[in-house]
Amino acid sequence: MKSSDLKQAGSLLADDVLILERGGAERSREEYLGGHAKHEDAFLKEAHIQIKQRTARCKWRHAWGGTESELHGTRQGKPVAVRSTETLVLRRDANGWRLVRSHWSSQPIKSDVNEKS
């Protein structure tokens, strides 16, 4: 998504991808690309992403990874800073690796002023 090429991003998703975010689910490539992907693309295009930790494993036709990061960007013209965790599961088939599951969650990073009150 960081490349801002939704067509390329879509080619990396399995037809039956399941994307879980913010308590919701998108159950196909078309559902994701037709909705949430556009908003995510707009945010990530300008966001600064700082990876804190990443773990990945691969066995046979499946690979999975987990990432902890901080994202700093703008939403509706206001600065936004969030801590993010993401788990991805990929499957290899005749066409290469495709994303089959994604679970993402985030929470706002509180400023020192807010944490003291």
Secondary structure, 3 states (H helix, E strand, C coil): CCCCCHHHHHHCEEEEEEEEECCEEECCHHHHHCCHHHHHHHHHHHCEEEEEEEEEEEECCEEEEEEEEEEEEEECCEEEEEEEEEEEEEEEECCEEEEEEEEEEEEECCCHHHHHC
